[in-house]
Amino acid sequence: MFVLHGFFTQNTLKTLYVLEQLGVDYEFRFVDLTKGENRSEAFRAMTPVGKVPVLEHDGACLFESGAICRYVAGVAQSPLYPADRLDRARVDQWMTFFTCHPGRWLTDLYFEKIMKPAAGLGETNTDRCEESERFATAQLKAVERHLEDRNWLVNETLSIAEPWALAYLEQAPQVGFDLGAYPRLQAWYARIEALPAVAQVRAKVRPLVESVLGG
């Protein structure tokens, strides 16, 4: 069985969405970052970087969400991470794109508008928010163009790139980023959100969020 150690950061949510969609047997162990549990000796023994998520499997540990998702999908031999090299590379390219481009800027917005005030880290940097919104707007146009004649990112079928991207995109409504200019992206987003795996993960994480941040 896979054991995933994580918080409710987007990086952990990405792995939870993917693991749940893959249908593998796994256990989620909550690491409360607000209490410094990631700095414990036990946790640091699993990863040199002291960050979540971390995966345990067959006596070995992996850190970094992308490595975890690809590893689990590979072990499961799931069609969600296709065996064909080119198709697999296309899944990888979209996972990388969302991490380095729109996901990066939406996460910056989430930090500035939600996490920073909640954690008492200072005032929201409005200049940085404007920059993040500008970059996210430009980069989501590329996704909108790509979805012009397709329902999914790769080969007209669901892949691990979809639940991966969801963890970034679901921040948009929370930070007031309007997706209305991207109707095809919105329809794609709705298809992902309708997956039973998404509801299952959110039900699993919601009590943890409420216990840390309050209802």
Backbone as a chain_set.jsonl record, in Angstrom:
{"seq": "MFVLHGFFTQNTLKTLYVLEQLGVDYEFRFVDLTKGENRSEAFRAMTPVGKVPVLEHDGACLFESGAICRYVAGVAQSPLYPADRLDRARVDQWMTFFTCHPGRWLTDLYFEKIMKPAAGLGETNTDRCEESERFATAQLKAVERHLEDRNWLVNETLSIAEPWALAYLEQAPQVGFDLGAYPRLQAWYARIEALPAVAQVRAKVRPLVESVLGG", "coords": {"N": [[0.848, -1.2, 0.0], [0.382, 2.283, -0.659], [1.603, 5.091, 1.127], [0.834, 8.324, 1.833], [2.202, 11.273, 2.925], [1.176, 14.411, 3.96], [-0.012, 17.864, 3.748], [-2.598, 20.332, 3.402], [-1.793, 21.733, 1.174], [-1.483, 22.887, -2.254], [0.318, 21.248, -3.597], [0.205, 18.838, -2.197], [-2.517, 18.288, -2.594], [-2.59, 17.873, -5.355], [-1.315, 15.378, -5.577], [-3.046, 13.794, -4.066], [-5.471, 13.981, -5.535], [-4.65, 12.719, -7.903], [-3.822, 10.134, -6.993], [-6.239, 9.18, -5.977], [-7.819, 9.182, -8.29], [-6.446, 7.303, -9.763], [-7.155, 5.05, -8.428], [-5.767, 3.5, -6.585], [-4.663, 1.631, -3.674], [-4.282, 3.421, -0.835], [-2.981, 5.292, 1.983], [-3.595, 8.266, 3.731], [-1.607, 10.39, 5.571], [-1.706, 12.946, 7.761], [0.324, 15.802, 7.943], [0.94, 18.267, 10.041], [1.732, 21.344, 9.211], [1.562, 23.748, 10.516], [2.236, 23.203, 13.07], [4.805, 22.505, 12.881], [5.412, 19.876, 12.231], [6.673, 18.828, 10.061], [9.279, 19.262, 10.558], [10.189, 17.425, 12.294], [12.296, 14.74, 13.533], [11.564, 12.219, 12.631], [10.082, 12.789, 10.316], [11.983, 14.169, 8.761], [13.708, 12.14, 8.286], [12.612, 10.854, 6.185], [12.749, 12.565, 4.027], [15.099, 14.793, 2.629], [14.511, 17.452, 2.286], [12.469, 18.355, 3.872], [9.8, 18.905, 3.217], [6.324, 18.672, 2.296], [4.464, 16.975, -0.303], [5.241, 13.581, 0.816], [5.93, 10.321, -0.225], [5.57, 7.002, 0.857], [6.545, 3.741, 0.003], [6.86, 0.311, -0.315], [9.079, 0.256, 1.427], [10.6, 2.397, 0.615], [11.103, 5.961, 0.06], [9.692, 8.851, -1.489], [9.951, 12.219, -2.568], [8.57, 15.292, -3.835], [5.885, 16.233, -5.773], [5.35, 15.71, -8.52], [7.093, 13.576, -9.174], [6.062, 11.669, -7.438], [3.39, 11.284, -8.381], [3.823, 10.346, -11.006], [5.28, 8.048, -10.478], [3.491, 6.425, -8.957], [1.43, 6.1, -10.829], [2.846, 4.721, -12.771], [3.569, 2.343, -11.407], [1.022, 1.324, -11.009], [0.432, 0.808, -13.587], [-1.297, 2.34, -15.149], [-3.638, 3.482, -17.609], [-4.032, 6.166, -17.448], [-1.625, 7.343, -17.367], [-0.075, 7.068, -20.014], [1.557, 4.311, -21.71], [2.835, 4.62, -24.14], [5.556, 6.399, -25.447], [5.544, 9.003, -26.582], [2.93, 9.89, -26.048], [3.011, 9.792, -23.271], [4.942, 11.731, -22.799], [3.519, 13.948, -23.635], [1.57, 14.132, -21.662], [3.294, 14.698, -19.552], [4.251, 17.187, -20.42], [2.069, 18.908, -20.103], [1.599, 18.73, -17.371], [3.958, 19.895, -16.463], [3.709, 22.414, -17.636], [1.448, 23.528, -16.301], [2.46, 23.632, -13.724], [4.684, 25.375, -13.915], [3.71, 27.672, -15.1], [0.588, 28.854, -15.481], [-0.296, 27.719, -13.038], [1.68, 28.441, -11.237], [1.307, 31.224, -11.001], [-1.331, 31.473, -10.129], [-1.063, 30.239, -7.684], [0.655, 32.029, -6.443], [-1.106, 34.199, -6.207], [-2.934, 33.074, -4.44], [-1.351, 32.785, -2.19], [-0.691, 35.47, -1.618], [-3.223, 36.676, -1.246], [-4.696, 35.066, 0.498], [-3.24, 33.131, 2.18], [-1.115, 34.671, 3.226], [-2.308, 36.898, 4.715], [-3.755, 35.286, 6.556], [-1.77, 33.948, 7.931], [-0.467, 35.971, 9.172], [1.642, 37.279, 7.871], [2.11, 39.74, 6.861], [0.985, 42.526, 4.772], [-1.063, 42.127, 1.836], [0.567, 42.099, -1.257], [-0.12, 44.231, -3.614], [0.937, 44.961, -6.097], [2.343, 42.67, -6.835], [0.221, 40.907, -7.051], [-1.165, 41.98, -9.236], [0.716, 41.525, -11.252], [0.805, 38.719, -11.201], [-1.824, 38.094, -11.941], [-1.84, 39.108, -14.532], [0.055, 37.469, -15.876], [-1.087, 34.906, -15.472], [-3.498, 35.211, -16.853], [-2.61, 35.504, -19.518], [-1.393, 33.008, -19.942], [-3.388, 31.11, -19.552], [-4.859, 31.496, -21.786], [-3.578, 29.984, -23.695], [-4.264, 27.385, -22.949], [-6.998, 27.507, -23.378], [-7.033, 27.797, -26.181], [-5.923, 25.335, -26.91], [-7.919, 23.575, -26.139], [-9.85, 23.883, -28.0], [-10.823, 22.029, -29.923], [-11.092, 19.677, -28.511], [-11.798, 17.56, -25.659], [-10.201, 16.794, -23.562], [-6.819, 17.089, -22.34], [-4.879, 15.423, -23.548], [-4.932, 13.205, -26.201], [-7.747, 12.958, -26.308], [-8.714, 11.781, -23.983], [-9.037, 11.192, -20.475], [-6.314, 11.972, -18.324], [-3.535, 11.814, -15.964], [-2.807, 14.415, -15.957], [-5.048, 16.008, -15.768], [-6.398, 15.889, -13.073], [-4.154, 16.845, -11.785], [-3.854, 19.472, -12.81], [-6.204, 20.569, -11.841], [-5.794, 21.079, -9.103], [-4.398, 23.429, -9.12], [-6.09, 25.175, -10.586], [-8.409, 25.311, -9.05], [-7.926, 27.21, -7.21], [-8.554, 29.604, -8.347], [-11.339, 30.676, -8.13], [-11.263, 31.178, -5.41], [-9.494, 33.241, -5.063], [-10.609, 35.255, -6.467], [-10.142, 35.277, -9.19], [-11.262, 35.571, -12.367], [-12.603, 33.167, -14.467], [-14.192, 33.463, -16.602], [-13.573, 34.328, -19.165], [-12.748, 32.154, -20.516], [-14.341, 29.926, -21.908], [-14.154, 27.251, -22.917], [-12.162, 26.18, -21.321], [-13.462, 26.408, -18.87], [-15.534, 24.536, -19.208], [-14.056, 22.196, -19.421], [-12.818, 22.223, -16.906], [-15.119, 21.837, -15.344], [-15.759, 19.22, -16.075], [-13.646, 17.837, -14.915], [-13.999, 18.452, -12.19], [-16.321, 17.057, -11.758], [-15.579, 14.461, -11.446], [-15.758, 11.546, -9.45], [-13.558, 11.025, -7.796], [-12.559, 13.52, -7.096], [-14.465, 14.659, -5.367], [-14.236, 12.807, -3.322], [-11.629, 13.22, -2.362], [-11.824, 15.882, -1.478], [-13.713, 15.63, 0.554], [-12.222, 14.163, 2.327], [-10.178, 15.91, 3.005], [-11.395, 18.239, 3.911], [-12.237, 18.254, 6.756], [-9.718, 18.458, 7.943], [-8.758, 20.912, 7.046], [-10.62, 22.578, 8.284], [-10.053, 22.049, 10.942], [-7.595, 23.224, 11.267], [-7.701, 25.835, 10.151], [-10.155, 26.667, 10.89], [-13.783, 26.683, 10.703]], "CA": [[0.0, 0.0, 0.0], [1.063, 3.576, -0.677], [1.315, 5.989, 2.247], [1.146, 9.693, 1.453], [2.288, 12.234, 4.018], [0.98, 15.731, 3.377], [-0.829, 18.91, 4.361], [-3.603, 20.635, 2.381], [-1.233, 22.583, 0.136], [-1.819, 22.428, -3.603], [1.193, 20.145, -3.988], [-0.375, 17.617, -1.641], [-3.8, 18.028, -3.249], [-2.316, 17.283, -6.672], [-1.039, 13.943, -5.433], [-4.263, 13.127, -3.595], [-6.395, 13.851, -6.659], [-4.133, 11.713, -8.839], [-3.891, 8.803, -6.382], [-7.646, 8.775, -5.886], [-8.282, 8.888, -9.638], [-5.804, 6.054, -10.172], [-7.844, 3.946, -7.767], [-4.827, 2.65, -5.855], [-4.85, 1.514, -2.238], [-3.331, 4.316, -0.186], [-3.342, 5.907, 3.254], [-3.143, 9.646, 3.838], [-1.203, 10.765, 6.913], [-1.648, 14.405, 7.826], [1.49, 16.431, 8.558], [0.477, 19.626, 10.346], [2.827, 22.287, 9.031], [1.424, 24.843, 11.473], [2.861, 22.741, 14.314], [6.188, 22.145, 12.593], [5.6, 18.424, 12.199], [7.595, 18.514, 8.972], [10.653, 19.441, 11.036], [10.513, 16.358, 13.244], [13.334, 13.813, 13.083], [10.926, 11.132, 11.883], [9.738, 13.252, 8.971], [13.209, 14.489, 8.023], [14.345, 10.878, 7.894], [12.008, 10.42, 4.927], [13.061, 13.5, 2.953], [16.112, 15.766, 3.031], [14.067, 18.837, 2.092], [11.523, 18.722, 4.91], [8.573, 19.44, 2.624], [5.298, 17.731, 1.865], [4.163, 15.612, 0.153], [6.221, 12.495, 0.763], [5.297, 9.019, -0.431], [6.233, 5.77, 1.286], [6.068, 2.551, -0.707], [7.817, -0.802, -0.346], [10.282, 0.572, 2.179], [11.312, 3.54, 0.032], [10.387, 7.234, 0.14], [9.826, 9.794, -2.601], [9.383, 13.551, -2.392], [8.178, 16.036, -5.04], [4.573, 15.745, -6.205], [5.388, 15.151, -9.869], [7.726, 12.258, -9.111], [5.128, 10.774, -6.757], [2.263, 10.959, -9.265], [4.293, 9.518, -12.12], [5.687, 6.748, -9.934], [2.311, 5.63, -8.617], [0.755, 5.744, -12.086], [3.657, 3.698, -13.415], [3.408, 1.09, -10.657], [-0.336, 0.843, -11.269], [0.313, 0.569, -15.035], [-2.575, 2.95, -15.481], [-3.739, 4.209, -18.882], [-4.03, 7.608, -17.176], [-0.256, 7.773, -17.675], [0.072, 6.094, -21.097], [2.854, 3.654, -21.9], [3.46, 5.165, -25.338], [6.503, 7.432, -25.011], [5.119, 10.333, -26.996], [1.734, 10.237, -25.282], [3.443, 10.053, -21.9], [5.617, 13.029, -22.815], [2.485, 14.98, -23.74], [1.031, 14.291, -20.31], [4.34, 15.396, -18.786], [4.387, 18.593, -20.818], [0.988, 19.69, -19.518], [1.85, 18.809, -15.931], [5.018, 20.887, -16.29], [3.17, 23.727, -18.006], [0.614, 24.067, -15.232], [3.301, 23.921, -12.564], [5.614, 26.491, -14.144], [3.093, 28.847, -15.696], [-0.609, 29.372, -14.802], [-0.352, 27.262, -11.65], [2.593, 29.253, -10.43], [0.764, 32.561, -10.74], [-2.522, 31.32, -9.296], [-0.583, 29.936, -6.337], [1.13, 33.305, -5.905], [-2.291, 34.954, -5.813], [-3.493, 32.431, -3.247], [-0.474, 33.125, -1.072], [-0.803, 36.888, -1.298], [-4.561, 37.1, -0.839], [-5.31, 34.211, 1.518], [-2.309, 32.578, 3.155], [-0.317, 35.719, 3.862], [-3.075, 37.524, 5.802], [-4.14, 34.3, 7.567], [-0.592, 33.576, 8.713], [0.133, 37.156, 9.762], [2.935, 37.501, 7.217], [2.161, 41.073, 6.278], [-0.101, 42.922, 3.889], [-1.058, 41.63, 0.464], [1.332, 42.916, -2.197], [-1.021, 44.434, -4.752], [1.72, 44.951, -7.337], [2.616, 41.278, -7.182], [-1.052, 40.329, -7.475], [-1.431, 42.44, -10.601], [1.634, 40.806, -12.133], [0.368, 37.323, -11.255], [-3.058, 38.04, -12.732], [-1.489, 39.348, -15.927], [0.701, 36.273, -16.425], [-2.05, 33.805, -15.495], [-4.439, 35.49, -17.941], [-1.96, 35.202, -20.795], [-1.063, 31.592, -20.079], [-4.611, 30.324, -19.668], [-5.316, 31.596, -23.179], [-2.999, 28.846, -24.423], [-5.088, 26.212, -22.638], [-8.269, 27.716, -24.076], [-6.815, 27.476, -27.599], [-5.684, 23.895, -27.046], [-9.17, 22.849, -25.921], [-10.823, 24.294, -29.017], [-11.421, 20.878, -30.606], [-10.89, 18.477, -27.701], [-12.375, 17.595, -24.321], [-9.149, 16.533, -22.589], [-5.539, 17.645, -22.793], [-4.078, 14.491, -24.342], [-5.565, 12.049, -26.858], [-9.19, 12.866, -26.093], [-9.03, 10.918, -22.852], [-8.556, 11.662, -19.182], [-4.973, 11.542, -17.904], [-3.201, 12.382, -14.658], [-2.622, 15.86, -16.111], [-6.283, 16.705, -15.411], [-6.478, 16.166, -11.635], [-2.988, 17.66, -11.448], [-4.17, 20.867, -13.125], [-7.311, 21.017, -11.007], [-5.298, 21.594, -7.827], [-4.031, 24.835, -9.352], [-7.219, 25.969, -11.068], [-9.446, 25.496, -8.04], [-7.598, 28.41, -6.445], [-9.037, 30.797, -9.046], [-12.493, 31.321, -7.499], [-10.942, 31.584, -4.04], [-8.741, 34.511, -5.078], [-11.328, 36.218, -7.285], [-9.663, 35.293, -10.569], [-12.417, 35.227, -13.194], [-12.339, 32.257, -15.583], [-15.263, 33.658, -17.568], [-13.06, 34.577, -20.52], [-12.253, 30.887, -21.064], [-15.48, 28.998, -21.823], [-13.756, 25.849, -23.113], [-11.457, 25.792, -20.106], [-14.468, 26.239, -17.823], [-16.226, 23.266, -19.44], [-13.068, 21.163, -19.064], [-12.721, 22.298, -15.444], [-16.33, 21.227, -14.797], [-15.648, 17.77, -16.27], [-12.714, 17.315, -13.911], [-14.628, 18.572, -10.872], [-17.402, 16.074, -11.652], [-15.025, 13.139, -11.178], [-15.979, 11.13, -8.059], [-12.308, 11.102, -7.038], [-12.388, 14.876, -6.584], [-15.334, 14.786, -4.195], [-13.695, 11.952, -2.269], [-10.468, 13.898, -1.773], [-12.271, 17.075, -0.76], [-14.35, 15.18, 1.794], [-11.153, 13.695, 3.197], [-9.33, 17.028, 3.416], [-12.168, 19.33, 4.515], [-12.135, 18.321, 8.218], [-8.367, 18.889, 8.314], [-8.71, 22.362, 6.812], [-11.438, 23.224, 9.322], [-9.391, 21.904, 12.24], [-6.437, 24.115, 11.313], [-8.065, 27.214, 9.816], [-11.494, 26.986, 11.406], [-14.86, 26.514, 9.726]], "C": [[0.881, 1.246, 0.0], [0.654, 4.375, 0.567], [1.77, 7.381, 1.837], [1.107, 10.594, 2.674], [2.119, 13.635, 3.426], [0.108, 16.643, 4.215], [-1.968, 19.175, 3.379], [-3.109, 21.717, 1.426], [-1.635, 22.041, -1.233], [-0.933, 21.266, -4.032], [0.707, 18.819, -3.423], [-1.681, 17.277, -2.343], [-3.611, 17.414, -4.631], [-2.136, 15.778, -6.549], [-2.278, 13.197, -4.96], [-5.26, 12.935, -4.732], [-5.946, 12.747, -7.616], [-4.243, 10.316, -8.246], [-5.325, 8.296, -6.324], [-8.178, 8.401, -7.267], [-7.673, 7.596, -10.164], [-6.466, 4.837, -9.533], [-6.933, 3.022, -6.99], [-5.175, 2.635, -4.364], [-3.82, 2.406, -1.553], [-3.893, 4.828, 1.137], [-2.784, 7.326, 3.259], [-2.844, 9.963, 5.292], [-0.937, 12.274, 6.946], [-0.407, 14.876, 8.572], [1.114, 17.892, 8.793], [1.66, 20.594, 10.292], [2.758, 23.424, 10.041], [2.047, 24.485, 12.823], [4.302, 22.299, 14.098], [6.453, 20.66, 12.518], [6.522, 17.977, 11.066], [9.05, 18.69, 9.385], [11.066, 18.37, 12.05], [11.583, 15.432, 12.665], [12.738, 12.699, 12.233], [10.602, 11.56, 10.453], [10.994, 13.527, 8.155], [13.988, 13.242, 7.634], [13.807, 10.374, 6.556], [12.403, 11.312, 3.755], [14.086, 14.525, 3.415], [15.625, 17.213, 2.971], [13.012, 19.288, 3.106], [10.216, 19.303, 4.414], [7.596, 18.321, 2.327], [4.957, 18.013, 0.399], [5.371, 14.686, 0.08], [5.448, 11.191, 0.631], [6.177, 7.916, 0.132], [5.655, 4.598, 0.496], [7.181, 1.513, -0.747], [9.148, -0.438, 0.308], [11.094, 1.732, 1.65], [10.453, 4.792, 0.142], [10.688, 8.091, -1.083], [9.27, 11.146, -2.179], [9.229, 14.179, -3.774], [6.924, 15.404, -5.669], [4.588, 15.122, -7.594], [5.99, 13.757, -9.897], [6.778, 11.244, -8.481], [4.008, 10.334, -7.697], [2.69, 10.045, -10.401], [4.675, 8.12, -11.643], [4.469, 5.875, -9.656], [1.571, 5.193, -9.877], [1.516, 4.656, -12.82], [3.533, 2.349, -12.736], [2.046, 0.472, -10.95], [-0.548, 0.456, -12.733], [-1.011, 1.121, -15.563], [-2.553, 3.618, -16.848], [-3.817, 5.725, -18.688], [-2.639, 8.217, -17.341], [0.24, 6.811, -18.738], [1.493, 5.557, -21.263], [3.585, 4.195, -23.129], [4.322, 6.373, -24.963], [6.062, 8.84, -25.376], [3.897, 10.785, -26.207], [2.094, 10.571, -23.833], [4.134, 11.415, -21.813], [4.605, 14.172, -22.924], [1.777, 15.2, -22.409], [2.021, 15.079, -19.458], [4.397, 16.883, -19.134], [3.291, 19.448, -20.196], [1.12, 19.79, -18.001], [2.908, 19.885, -15.65], [4.509, 22.29, -16.592], [2.354, 24.326, -16.871], [1.432, 24.414, -13.998], [4.094, 25.203, -12.752], [4.945, 27.77, -14.612], [1.777, 29.24, -15.003], [-0.711, 28.96, -13.34], [0.528, 28.074, -10.734], [1.945, 30.58, -10.036], [-0.513, 32.507, -9.919], [-2.135, 31.008, -7.852], [-0.019, 31.187, -5.681], [-0.043, 34.162, -5.419], [-2.898, 34.4, -4.527], [-2.66, 32.785, -2.014], [-0.681, 34.57, -0.645], [-2.159, 37.252, -0.695], [-5.141, 36.311, 0.326], [-4.322, 33.769, 2.589], [-1.551, 33.657, 3.92], [-1.093, 36.42, 4.98], [-3.406, 36.536, 6.934], [-2.98, 33.955, 8.494], [0.089, 34.773, 9.371], [1.494, 37.488, 9.186], [3.034, 38.873, 6.548], [0.988, 41.333, 5.352], [0.056, 42.302, 2.502], [-0.323, 42.617, -0.439], [0.501, 43.083, -3.471], [-0.28, 44.447, -6.086], [2.0, 43.53, -7.787], [1.339, 40.584, -7.651], [-1.38, 40.721, -8.91], [-0.545, 41.717, -11.603], [1.182, 39.358, -12.302], [-0.886, 37.177, -12.096], [-2.766, 38.22, -14.216], [-0.876, 38.104, -16.578], [-0.274, 35.099, -16.51], [-3.048, 33.977, -16.632], [-3.847, 35.112, -19.287], [-1.773, 33.703, -20.989], [-2.295, 30.707, -20.173], [-5.226, 30.445, -21.058], [-4.781, 30.44, -24.01], [-3.805, 27.58, -24.179], [-6.427, 26.315, -23.358], [-8.134, 27.378, -25.559], [-6.662, 25.97, -27.8], [-6.98, 23.1, -26.944], [-10.231, 23.173, -26.974], [-11.533, 23.106, -29.648], [-11.21, 19.577, -29.831], [-11.481, 18.671, -26.304], [-11.338, 17.418, -23.219], [-7.816, 16.988, -23.169], [-4.799, 16.745, -23.763], [-4.956, 13.367, -24.895], [-7.046, 11.853, -26.559], [-9.558, 11.885, -24.978], [-8.425, 11.494, -21.579], [-7.154, 11.125, -18.905], [-4.686, 12.145, -16.533], [-2.942, 13.885, -14.745], [-3.865, 16.633, -15.674], [-6.415, 16.932, -13.902], [-5.301, 16.983, -11.13], [-3.295, 19.149, -11.659], [-5.268, 21.419, -12.225], [-6.825, 21.654, -9.706], [-4.835, 23.045, -7.936], [-5.26, 25.677, -9.678], [-8.263, 26.222, -10.003], [-9.138, 26.675, -7.117], [-8.224, 29.666, -7.045], [-10.251, 31.425, -8.377], [-12.193, 31.822, -6.089], [-10.224, 32.928, -3.993], [-9.404, 35.561, -5.963], [-10.817, 36.336, -8.71], [-10.765, 34.749, -11.461], [-12.003, 34.353, -14.377], [-13.367, 32.431, -16.703], [-14.804, 33.879, -18.997], [-12.626, 33.289, -21.218], [-13.366, 29.837, -21.012], [-15.104, 27.531, -22.015], [-13.006, 25.335, -21.887], [-12.448, 25.56, -18.963], [-15.202, 24.904, -17.966], [-15.327, 22.088, -19.072], [-12.913, 21.07, -17.55], [-13.922, 21.594, -14.804], [-16.296, 19.706, -14.957], [-14.72, 17.145, -15.23], [-13.368, 17.341, -12.529], [-15.731, 17.532, -10.667], [-16.891, 14.661, -11.38], [-15.268, 12.756, -9.721], [-14.72, 11.242, -7.196], [-12.116, 12.474, -6.403], [-13.219, 15.078, -5.325], [-14.787, 13.972, -3.029], [-12.503, 12.609, -1.578], [-10.914, 15.093, -0.946], [-12.954, 16.712, 0.555], [-13.303, 14.733, 2.809], [-10.364, 14.864, 3.79], [-10.105, 18.095, 4.198], [-12.079, 19.368, 6.043], [-10.763, 18.786, 8.696], [-8.21, 20.397, 8.146], [-9.453, 23.089, 7.936], [-10.757, 23.15, 10.68], [-8.224, 22.871, 12.388], [-6.853, 25.568, 11.14], [-9.408, 27.646, 10.385], [-12.529, 26.848, 10.309], [-15.069, 27.74, 8.91]], "O": [[1.969, 1.263, 0.576], [-0.499, 4.331, 0.996], [2.943, 7.596, 1.532], [0.096, 10.667, 3.372], [2.835, 14.006, 2.496], [-0.432, 16.248, 5.248], [-2.278, 18.293, 2.578], [-3.897, 22.52, 0.926], [-2.067, 20.895, -1.361], [-1.388, 20.385, -4.761], [0.787, 17.79, -4.094], [-1.933, 16.113, -2.656], [-4.376, 16.538, -5.035], [-2.718, 15.003, -7.308], [-2.534, 12.08, -5.408], [-5.831, 11.856, -4.882], [-6.756, 11.945, -8.079], [-4.709, 9.398, -8.922], [-5.59, 7.124, -6.59], [-8.905, 7.417, -7.406], [-8.313, 6.873, -10.928], [-6.348, 3.722, -10.042], [-7.288, 1.867, -6.754], [-5.883, 3.509, -3.865], [-2.617, 2.173, -1.675], [-5.1, 4.801, 1.378], [-1.648, 7.56, 2.846], [-3.714, 9.827, 6.152], [-0.063, 12.789, 6.249], [-0.117, 14.418, 9.677], [0.986, 18.663, 7.842], [2.477, 20.65, 11.21], [3.787, 24.004, 10.388], [2.349, 25.369, 13.625], [4.946, 21.783, 15.011], [7.585, 20.218, 12.716], [7.084, 16.883, 11.108], [9.956, 18.309, 8.644], [12.17, 18.415, 12.594], [11.751, 15.353, 11.448], [13.33, 12.284, 11.237], [10.814, 10.806, 9.504], [11.064, 13.157, 6.983], [14.837, 13.292, 6.744], [14.452, 9.575, 5.877], [12.392, 10.864, 2.609], [13.943, 15.077, 4.506], [16.256, 18.102, 3.541], [12.699, 20.475, 3.185], [9.587, 20.103, 5.106], [7.987, 17.17, 2.133], [5.133, 19.131, -0.086], [6.362, 14.954, -0.6], [4.434, 10.988, 1.299], [7.387, 7.901, -0.092], [4.44, 4.476, 0.339], [8.304, 1.803, -1.161], [10.213, -0.785, -0.201], [12.167, 2.027, 2.176], [9.235, 4.709, 0.297], [11.788, 8.058, -1.633], [8.24, 11.216, -1.509], [9.717, 13.635, -4.765], [6.906, 14.229, -6.036], [3.916, 14.118, -7.829], [5.468, 12.861, -10.56], [6.696, 10.101, -8.929], [3.712, 9.143, -7.798], [1.996, 9.08, -10.722], [4.419, 7.13, -12.329], [4.422, 4.718, -10.074], [1.136, 4.046, -9.978], [0.912, 3.769, -13.423], [3.406, 1.324, -13.404], [1.926, -0.741, -11.119], [-1.564, -0.143, -13.086], [-1.733, 0.462, -16.311], [-1.563, 4.252, -17.212], [-3.684, 6.482, -19.65], [-2.487, 9.434, -17.442], [0.912, 5.832, -18.413], [2.48, 6.243, -20.996], [4.816, 4.225, -23.157], [3.868, 7.264, -24.246], [6.192, 9.764, -24.573], [3.834, 11.926, -25.75], [1.553, 11.508, -23.246], [3.927, 12.16, -20.855], [4.82, 15.246, -22.362], [1.425, 16.33, -22.069], [1.643, 16.004, -18.739], [4.569, 17.73, -18.257], [3.543, 20.586, -19.803], [0.791, 20.82, -17.414], [2.769, 20.68, -14.721], [4.84, 23.242, -15.885], [2.538, 25.49, -16.515], [1.13, 25.384, -13.303], [4.166, 26.027, -11.841], [5.542, 28.844, -14.534], [1.846, 29.929, -13.985], [-1.154, 29.742, -12.499], [0.164, 28.359, -9.593], [2.025, 31.003, -8.883], [-0.762, 33.393, -9.101], [-2.794, 31.455, -6.914], [-0.198, 31.384, -4.479], [0.024, 34.772, -4.352], [-3.317, 35.15, -3.646], [-3.198, 33.049, -0.939], [-0.83, 34.861, 0.542], [-2.235, 38.039, 0.248], [-5.983, 36.823, 1.064], [-4.544, 34.007, 3.776], [-1.373, 33.552, 5.133], [-0.581, 36.528, 6.095], [-3.35, 36.89, 8.112], [-3.173, 33.702, 9.683], [1.104, 34.615, 10.05], [2.395, 37.923, 9.904], [3.946, 39.121, 5.76], [0.116, 40.484, 5.169], [1.164, 41.996, 2.061], [-0.568, 43.822, -0.387], [0.434, 42.176, -4.3], [-0.815, 43.991, -7.096], [1.908, 43.216, -8.974], [1.386, 39.756, -8.561], [-1.82, 39.888, -9.703], [-1.003, 41.338, -12.681], [1.177, 38.832, -13.414], [-1.0, 36.237, -12.881], [-3.375, 37.561, -15.059], [-1.244, 37.733, -17.693], [-0.289, 34.377, -17.507], [-3.406, 33.007, -17.301], [-4.509, 34.473, -20.104], [-1.976, 33.19, -22.089], [-2.249, 29.656, -20.812], [-6.021, 29.598, -21.463], [-5.454, 29.967, -24.926], [-4.008, 26.786, -25.097], [-6.931, 25.324, -23.887], [-9.019, 26.743, -26.133], [-7.207, 25.403, -28.747], [-7.124, 22.064, -27.592], [-11.386, 22.769, -26.837], [-12.739, 23.173, -29.886], [-11.154, 18.5, -30.425], [-11.642, 19.796, -25.833], [-11.554, 17.836, -22.081], [-7.714, 17.242, -24.369], [-4.162, 17.23, -24.698], [-5.636, 12.67, -24.142], [-7.544, 10.727, -26.556], [-10.603, 11.237, -25.037], [-7.418, 12.201, -21.62], [-6.847, 9.973, -19.21], [-5.5, 12.899, -16.001], [-2.864, 14.559, -13.718], [-3.759, 17.785, -15.255], [-6.534, 18.083, -13.483], [-5.43, 17.73, -10.16], [-3.025, 19.976, -10.788], [-5.261, 22.602, -11.886], [-7.382, 22.656, -9.259], [-4.878, 23.794, -6.96], [-5.451, 26.757, -9.119], [-8.942, 27.247, -10.041], [-9.991, 27.092, -6.334], [-8.407, 30.668, -6.354], [-10.211, 32.617, -8.072], [-12.805, 32.786, -5.629], [-10.327, 33.664, -3.011], [-8.839, 36.631, -6.19], [-11.023, 37.356, -9.368], [-11.16, 33.591, -11.325], [-11.162, 34.745, -15.186], [-13.405, 31.637, -17.642], [-15.562, 33.645, -19.939], [-12.189, 33.319, -22.369], [-13.335, 28.95, -20.158], [-15.666, 26.658, -21.354], [-13.194, 24.193, -21.469], [-12.29, 24.623, -18.181], [-15.462, 24.223, -16.974], [-15.782, 21.107, -18.484], [-12.881, 19.978, -16.984], [-13.765, 20.846, -13.84], [-16.753, 18.982, -14.073], [-14.984, 16.052, -14.729], [-13.297, 16.362, -11.787], [-16.039, 17.168, -9.532], [-17.685, 13.759, -11.111], [-15.009, 13.567, -8.832], [-14.809, 11.522, -6.001], [-11.574, 12.584, -5.304], [-12.726, 15.609, -4.329], [-14.867, 14.401, -1.878], [-12.382, 12.559, -0.354], [-10.432, 15.292, 0.169], [-12.789, 17.409, 1.556], [-13.485, 14.908, 4.014], [-9.934, 14.808, 4.942], [-9.534, 18.777, 5.049], [-11.859, 20.448, 6.592], [-10.656, 19.435, 9.737], [-7.613, 21.071, 8.985], [-8.97, 24.088, 8.468], [-10.865, 24.077, 11.482], [-7.897, 23.291, 13.498], [-6.411, 26.437, 11.892], [-9.757, 28.827, 10.368], [-12.198, 26.89, 9.124], [-15.94, 27.762, 8.04]]}, "num_chains": 1, "name": "protein.A"}
